[in-house]
């Protein structure tokens, strides 16, 4: 589904990605691991064209999407859930979700609402509440729900468990697996909470100093001892 070849990305004069190559299979959950500053978020932003790629190519279902405008990436079915607080506090839950729907017809919007509410029943219950009244876990559900309104084929998650309690962390990762299983959506997840995310992942990549140092199934990664590099760099 997604293929990256020799990708290099800079922030000013600082080279962050130094030649990343990887392939992502369809209908899978993939984790990006590595120490702080390894380039994990930069890789997601490179795919979503939020930073400048200086070298290399990105292919989605065989089509070169390198440097493609973000609105076109959305039309291809590529969506991004950045870390942190990203909802519109002064809008209701339903208004936030409508932003994700874009230019869909009324019938399509209603179908998307039902899909989102099927995964997140609390959002249906609170659909007329302002976003700022939601708890931290509900805020994350709303952010993911807005992306699901776009009918994505690939979702990029940047530390979805950030700031959540252990119980909510488990719920978020269960939701990611549920999205893959129910809708066949491919997911790439940047995450530091490895114990939880390895339980739902199909494949993983370890990124060290802007390069992929190891990749494999969760069992491969654990048995290899390579996971120590995530913490030591």
N, C-alpha and C positions, 0 to 999 in steps of 0.2 A: 504493500500500500504506500508506504513512505520510504524513500531512499535518499540518503544524503551522501555526497561524495566530496571528500577533501575540503570540508567547509572551514573557512577562516573568517573571523569577525573581529573588528577592532573597536575600541572606545578611544577615539583620538589616536594617540600614538601607541596605546597599549593593546597588544594583540591578546585577545582572550581565548578564542577558539583557534587552534593551531593546525587544523587539518583533520576535522572530525568526519568519520565515515561510519554509517550504520544503516541497517534496514529494519523496518517495523512491519510485522505481519498484520494483516487485517483481523478485526474482531479479537483483539488482544489487549491486555493491560501490561504496560511497560514502565519500568521505573528507572529514573536517572538518579544515580547516587554519586556522592563525592563530597570532599570537604568544602568549606566555605571558600568562595573564590575560584572554584574549579571550572566554572563556566556553564553550570546547569541551566540557570535562568536565561543566560545569554543564548543558549541553544534553542530554548523555546521561543524567545523573541526573534531569533533569526528565522525560524520556520514561519512565524507570523508577521515577518517583515517590519519589526519594530526597532531593529538595529541594522546597520549597514554591513552587508556581506561583502568582503573584499576578494574572496576567491572561493571556488567550489560551486556545486549545484545541488538543488533540492528538487526532488521529483515526487509528485503525488499521483498515484495511479498511472504512472508512466508519463505524465505531463510535467514539463519544467515549470516550477512555480517560483523560482528564485527571484526575489525582488518584486513579486507580484503585489499590487496594491491590496491592502487589508480587506477592503470591501469585496474584492474579487475572490479572495481566499474564503471569505464567509459564504459566498455563493457556491464555492466548490465543496463546502461542508466542513471547513476547518474552523474550529472555535478555540478560544483561549480564556481560561479562568485564572487571572493573575492573583498573586498573594495579596493579603490585606483587605481592607474594607473598600468594596467596589460598588456597593449598591447606592441608589439615589434616595437618601434619607427622607426628603420632602415629598416623595411619591409613595403611593400605596404599593402593597405587594403586587397586586394585579397590574398596576401601571408599570412597575419595574419589568414584569414579565412581558408586557406588550412591547416594550422597547426591543426585546430580543426577537419578537415576531417579525419585525421589519414591515415589508409590504405584502404580507400574506392576505388572502381573502378572509372574510369573516368565518367561513366554514373551516378553513385551514387553521385559523387562530383558535377556534373552539376545540378542534382536535388536538392541537398542541397543548392547550390548557389541560385537557383531560389526561394527556400523557404525563405532564408535569405533576398534576395533582394526584395521579395514581402512584407516583413515586414518593411525593412529599405531601401527604394528606394535611399536615399542619398548615401548609401554604393556602390550601383551599379554605380552611377554617379562619385564617387571618388575612384573606385576600383584600379586605377593605381597610386593614390596619396600615399605618405608615411604617416604612421600613425601619425607621429609627427605634421603633418599639420592639423590634425583634431581638431575641437572644442571640448570642454569638453563633450557636449551632444553626439557628433558623436563618441568620444572615448568610451563612455559607450555603444552606439549602437554596435560598433565593438566588444567589449568584450562579449556582449550578443550574437551577431551574430556568433562569433567563437564557443561558446557553442552550439548554435543551429545546427551547422555543425555536431555535434556528435550525432544527433537524440536522444536527451535525453528524458527520461520518468519522471525524477525528477531533478529539478534545485534548487540549494541552492544559494540564493542571500544575500550577506552581504553588507548592506547599499548601495543599488544601486543609491540612490539620493544624495549621499555625494558630496558636492561642486557644485551642479547644481542650476541653477536659478529656481524660482517657476514654470515658464512655462515648463522648461525641466523636472522638477520633475513630473509634471502631465503627460508629454509624456512618461516618463519611466514607471510609474505605469500603464498607458493605455497599453503599450507594454506588460507588464507582464500579464495583464488580457487577452490581445489578444492572447498571446502564449498559455495560458490555453484553451481559447475558440476555437482557430483554430486547435490546434494539440493535445489537451487533456493532456498537460504536467502538472504535479503537481509541485507547486512552494512553497518553504519555504523562507520567506523574513525576514531578520533582518533589522529593520528600526526604526529610531527615529521620522521620519516625519509622525506621526500617523494620522493626519487629512486627508492626501492624501491616505495613504495606507489602512485605514479602509474602504474607499469607494469601493475598489476593492477586499477586502478580503472575503473569505468564512468562515474563522475560525481564532481564535487567541489564543495565549498562553502568559501569563505573567510570566516571570522568575524573581525571587527575590532570591538573595543570593544562587544561584546554585540549586534552586528547582522551580517547577511549582507551583505558588501560586493560579492561576485561569486560566480557559480556557472556551471558549464559542464563540458564533457568535459575530460579531461586535456589534449588538444591545444589546446582553447580557452584553458584556464588558462595553459598555457605560452606560447602565442603572444601572449596579451594583455599579458604583462608584469605581470599582477596578482599573480603569485606572490611578487614582491618584497615585497609588503605582509605576507606571512607572517613575514618576517624583520625588517621595519622597523616594523610596526604602523602 
